[in-house]
Amino acid sequence: VLRAESQIDGDFLLVNGDNIFTRSVGPIVDASERFDAVLGVEEVSPAVAQTTGVIQTDQTGNVSNIVEKPADPSSTLVTTGCYLLPEEIFMACELLQPSAEGEYQLSEAVGLLVHAGYDVGTVQVGERINVNTPEDVERAENLVRR
C-alpha cells in the first residue's frame, strides 16, 4: 500500500487482486459519503474467522475494532480485501510493526484510524472467492461466467 502513496491524492478504493466479487463495489463507494472509510465485509463461519481480520462493531454498526486472525473470534463479520480508504491510511501504515509471520496487516492500520476517531463503516459485498488454489481459480471462473 505504501508504494502507491505517491500516486494517491484523496480517498481511494483498494481491492486485493486475489479476490473476485459477484457484486459491484458501487455501494462501498456510495457509503464513503457517510463514513471516513468503508470496509467490504462478509459473514463467515467461526473457523474461517480465525484466518482473517474480524470486525467488531459498536451499537450503531460502525467498526470499533479489527482483530487479525483471532484464536477465539468475537464475531464472524470479516474483512474481504475491499476497502475505501482516506489518504491518512498511509500515516497509519508507517506506524505498523510486522506480525509474527513477518507481514504488515492493513487491517491493523485501519484499526489505528478507528482508534484515532475515524468513522469506519461496513458494506456487505455479496459472494466472494479468495483465489489461493487451483480449485479457487475454477470456482472463480465459474462465478464470472454466471
C-alpha positions in Angstrom: 0.0 0.0 0.0 2.8 2.4 0.9 4.3 2.0 -2.6 1.1 3.6 -4.1 1.3 6.7 -1.8 2.9 9.0 -4.3 0.1 8.2 -6.8 -2.8 8.9 -4.4 -4.4 12.2 -3.8 -7.5 11.8 -1.5 -9.7 8.8 -0.9 -9.1 5.7 -2.9 -10.5 2.2 -3.5 -8.3 -0.7 -2.7 -9.3 -4.2 -3.8 -7.0 -7.2 -3.2 -6.1 -8.7 -6.6 -6.8 -12.3 -5.4 -10.5 -11.6 -4.7 -13.4 -12.0 -7.1 -16.7 -10.4 -6.1 -20.2 -11.0 -7.5 -21.5 -7.5 -6.8 -20.4 -4.1 -7.8 -18.2 -2.1 -5.5 -20.6 0.8 -6.1 -22.3 0.5 -2.6 -18.9 0.8 -1.0 -18.1 3.9 -2.9 -21.6 5.3 -2.1 -21.1 4.7 1.6 -17.9 6.8 1.5 -20.2 9.8 1.6 -21.3 8.9 5.1 -18.0 7.5 6.5 -14.3 8.4 6.6 -13.5 4.8 5.4 -15.6 1.8 4.3 -14.8 -1.9 4.6 -16.3 -4.5 2.4 -17.3 -7.3 4.7 -19.0 -10.7 4.8 -20.3 -13.2 7.5 -18.3 -16.4 7.7 -18.1 -19.5 9.9 -16.1 -19.2 13.2 -13.4 -21.4 11.7 -12.9 -19.1 8.7 -13.0 -16.0 11.0 -9.9 -17.4 12.8 -7.9 -17.0 9.5 -8.6 -13.4 8.7 -9.4 -9.9 10.0 -12.5 -10.0 12.3 -14.6 -6.8 12.6 -16.1 -5.7 15.9 -18.8 -3.1 15.7 -20.4 -0.7 18.1 -24.1 -0.4 18.8 -24.6 1.7 15.6 -22.9 -0.9 13.4 -19.7 1.1 12.9 -16.3 -0.5 13.2 -15.0 -0.3 16.7 -12.0 -2.7 16.3 -10.4 -5.1 13.9 -8.6 -8.2 15.3 -6.4 -10.1 12.8 -6.6 -13.9 12.9 -8.1 -14.3 16.4 -7.9 -17.7 18.1 -11.4 -17.2 19.5 -13.3 -14.8 17.3 -15.8 -12.5 19.0 -17.6 -12.0 15.7 -18.0 -13.7 12.3 -18.0 -10.4 10.4 -14.7 -10.3 8.4 -12.8 -8.1 6.0 -12.9 -9.1 2.3 -10.0 -7.2 0.8 -12.1 -4.4 -0.5 -11.6 -1.0 1.2 -12.4 2.6 0.5 -9.7 4.4 2.4 -8.7 8.0 3.2 -5.1 9.1 2.4 -4.4 9.1 6.1 -4.1 5.3 5.9 -0.5 5.9 4.7 0.4 7.5 8.0 -1.2 4.6 9.9 0.8 2.1 7.7 4.0 3.9 8.6 3.3 3.1 12.3 2.8 -0.7 11.8 5.2 -3.4 13.1 5.4 -6.7 11.3 3.2 -9.6 12.6 4.7 -12.8 14.0 4.7 -14.1 10.4 6.6 -11.0 9.2 3.7 -9.4 7.4 2.3 -5.9 7.7 -1.5 -6.1 8.2 -3.7 -3.4 6.5 -6.4 -4.3 9.0 -4.2 -3.1 11.8 -3.7 0.2 10.0 -7.4 0.6 9.6 -7.7 -0.2 13.3 -5.4 2.7 14.1 -7.7 5.0 12.1 -10.7 3.7 14.2 -8.9 4.3 17.4 -7.9 7.8 16.2 -11.6 8.7 15.8 -12.2 8.0 12.2 -15.8 6.9 11.4 -15.4 3.5 9.6 -18.4 1.8 8.1 -19.1 -1.6 6.6 -20.9 -2.8 3.5 -21.8 -6.4 2.7 -20.0 -7.4 -0.6 -22.1 -10.5 -1.5 -20.5 -13.7 -2.7 -16.7 -13.6 -2.9 -14.0 -16.0 -3.8 -10.5 -15.6 -2.4 -8.3 -17.2 -5.1 -5.5 -19.1 -3.5 -5.6 -22.6 -5.0 -6.3 -24.2 -8.4 -9.7 -25.1 -7.1 -10.4 -21.5 -6.3 -9.4 -20.5 -9.8 -12.0 -22.9 -11.2 -14.7 -21.6 -8.8 -13.8 -18.0 -9.8 -14.0 -18.8 -13.5 -17.5 -20.4 -12.9 -18.6 -17.4 -10.9 -17.5 -14.9 -13.6 -19.3 -16.9 -16.2 -22.7 -16.7 -14.4 
